[in-house]
Amino acid sequence: MNPDGNPPRVSRRSVITKLGVIGAAAAADTKLIDAQTQTLTEDETAVSGAVPVQLKINGEMRQLKLDPRTTLLDCLREHVHLTGTKKGCDHGQCGACTVHVNGQRVNSCLSFAWMHEGDEITTIEGLGQPGNLHPMQAAFVEHDGYQCGYCTSGQIMSAVALLKEPWGPGDAEVREAMSGNICRCGAYTNILAAIQQVRKA
């Protein structure tokens, strides 16, 4: 009550302000609850059914505890944080996730991480670095062998493996050898030129 005995006057501004404060508090509580739930869920997942896996990735031994259903691709991206290997189709059809396992190209979305215990795994990060590029990486840059770049790491990993495989010298053989790697932008001519430059060198 006001000093004059009348009920307090409620303005539209004060109502909106109070509603805003209440809404912000409710949203903060919801986010806090969601964060706590998410943390608990992740912790439970990390413990429940996880198996120890030791992988040698880019020359470094990694001790991991993984859900046995974790693919090599998800292990590299989500657990080791090597995100150069891309998830494209997740069905082994596009080649964006290509890595080397014991020197051979492999679609990392098609095998479980635990299957590679003791294997030598090389990703695009282990192939070369800025200032010290692998010749294939340098050739891709020189020939503009990429557009959006999403498939590029898989293309390069396949192309490097191709150098050690018994393919003929012609363009047709290279196209066949690289047929498992799809470029949705259609930069195939430039990719071919980059690969052939390195092969001839």
MODAHU-V722074 format. One record per residue. N is the residue number from 1. PHI is phi in degrees with one decimal (* if undefined). OMEGA is omega in whole degrees, -180 to 180 (999 if undefined). Layout:
[[N & PHI & OMEGA] [N & PHI & OMEGA]]
This chain:
[[1 & * & 174] [2 & -75.7 & 180] [3 & -57.7 & -179] [4 & -83.6 & 178] [5 & 89.9 & 179] [6 & -89.7 & 178] [7 & -64.2 & -179] [8 & -63.2 & -180] [9 & -81.2 & -180] [10 & -101.1 & 179] [11 & -94.2 & 177] [12 & -61.1 & -179] [13 & -62.7 & -179] [14 & -67.3 & 178] [15 & -64.1 & -179] [16 & -62.7 & 179] [17 & -60.8 & -179] [18 & -65.6 & 178] [19 & -63.0 & 179] [20 & -62.6 & 179] [21 & -64.2 & 180] [22 & -63.2 & 180] [23 & -63.2 & 180] [24 & -64.2 & 180] [25 & -64.0 & 179] [26 & -63.9 & 180] [27 & -64.1 & 180] [28 & -63.5 & 178] [29 & -62.1 & -180] [30 & -63.6 & 179] [31 & -63.7 & 180] [32 & -63.7 & 179] [33 & -63.5 & 179] [34 & -61.5 & -179] [35 & -64.7 & 179] [36 & -64.5 & 179] [37 & -62.2 & -179] [38 & -63.1 & 180] [39 & -62.3 & 179] [40 & -61.6 & -179] [41 & -61.6 & -179] [42 & -65.1 & 180] [43 & -64.5 & 179] [44 & -64.2 & -180] [45 & -63.9 & -178] [46 & -64.9 & -176] [47 & -93.3 & -173] [48 & -69.6 & 175] [49 & 75.8 & -179] [50 & -68.2 & 179] [51 & -121.6 & 177] [52 & -73.0 & 180] [53 & -134.1 & 177] [54 & -112.8 & -177] [55 & -124.4 & 174] [56 & -101.6 & -175] [57 & -117.4 & -179] [58 & 52.6 & 176] [59 & 82.9 & -177] [60 & -115.4 & 178] [61 & -75.7 & 180] [62 & -121.8 & 175] [63 & -99.0 & -175] [64 & -129.1 & 169] [65 & -119.6 & -172] [66 & -128.6 & 166] [67 & -60.2 & -177] [68 & -60.4 & 178] [69 & -87.5 & -178] [70 & -70.1 & 177] [71 & -74.2 & 176] [72 & -59.0 & 179] [73 & -60.1 & -179] [74 & -66.4 & 176] [75 & -60.5 & -178] [76 & -63.2 & -175] [77 & -79.1 & -170] [78 & -90.7 & -175] [79 & -105.6 & -180] [80 & -98.7 & 177] [81 & 62.9 & 171] [82 & -98.9 & -171] [83 & -91.6 & 175] [84 & -66.2 & 175] [85 & -76.9 & -171] [86 & -98.8 & 173] [87 & -98.7 & -180] [88 & -101.1 & -177] [89 & -88.1 & -175] [90 & 63.3 & 179] [91 & -131.8 & 179] [92 & 73.8 & -176] [93 & -107.7 & -173] [94 & -108.9 & 178] [95 & 83.6 & -178] [96 & -64.3 & -176] [97 & -96.7 & -175] [98 & -62.5 & 172] [99 & -132.8 & 175] [100 & -101.8 & 172] [101 & -120.4 & -175] [102 & 52.4 & 175] [103 & 85.7 & -180] [104 & -109.0 & -179] [105 & -75.0 & -176] [106 & -141.9 & 171] [107 & -79.7 & -172] [108 & -70.9 & 178] [109 & -80.2 & -172] [110 & -100.8 & 180] [111 & -135.7 & 178] [112 & -78.7 & -178] [113 & -60.7 & -176] [114 & -64.2 & 179] [115 & -69.2 & -175] [116 & -108.1 & 175] [117 & -55.0 & 178] [118 & 85.6 & 180] [119 & -81.1 & 174] [120 & -90.9 & -179] [121 & -109.8 & 178] [122 & -122.7 & 176] [123 & -108.9 & -180] [124 & -59.4 & 179] [125 & -67.0 & -179] [126 & -89.9 & -178] [127 & -82.6 & 180] [128 & -170.3 & -178] [129 & -128.5 & 175] [130 & -52.2 & -176] [131 & 91.1 & 178] [132 & -146.0 & -176] [133 & -75.1 & 168] [134 & -65.6 & 179] [135 & -52.0 & 179] [136 & -69.6 & 177] [137 & -61.9 & 180] [138 & -63.1 & 180] [139 & -67.5 & 177] [140 & -61.4 & 178] [141 & -66.4 & -178] [142 & -62.0 & -176] [143 & -96.6 & 180] [144 & 54.6 & -175] [145 & -82.9 & 179] [146 & -157.3 & 174] [147 & -127.0 & 177] [148 & -73.0 & 176] [149 & 88.2 & -174] [150 & -65.4 & -178] [151 & -87.4 & -166] [152 & -61.7 & -179] [153 & -62.4 & 177] [154 & -66.2 & 178] [155 & -60.4 & -178] [156 & -66.2 & 180] [157 & -62.5 & 177] [158 & -65.8 & -178] [159 & -64.2 & 179] [160 & -67.2 & 177] [161 & -63.6 & 180] [162 & -58.1 & -178] [163 & -60.2 & -178] [164 & -101.1 & -177] [165 & -99.8 & -173] [166 & -82.7 & 177] [167 & -97.5 & 177] [168 & -67.8 & -174] [169 & -80.5 & -171] [170 & -78.0 & 178] [171 & -62.9 & -179] [172 & -62.3 & 179] [173 & -66.7 & 179] [174 & -65.6 & 179] [175 & -59.9 & 179] [176 & -64.3 & -178] [177 & -64.8 & -177] [178 & -99.0 & -174] [179 & -66.7 & 178] [180 & -82.9 & 180] [181 & -113.0 & -176] [182 & -97.4 & 172] [183 & -113.2 & -177] [184 & -69.8 & 178] [185 & -82.8 & 177] [186 & 79.7 & -179] [187 & -88.4 & -173] [188 & -61.2 & -179] [189 & -61.6 & -180] [190 & -71.0 & 177] [191 & -62.4 & 179] [192 & -60.2 & -180] [193 & -62.4 & 180] [194 & -64.5 & -179] [195 & -64.3 & -178] [196 & -65.4 & 177] [197 & -61.2 & -179] [198 & -69.8 & 180] [199 & -62.2 & -178] [200 & -72.2 & 179] [201 & -71.5 & 999]]
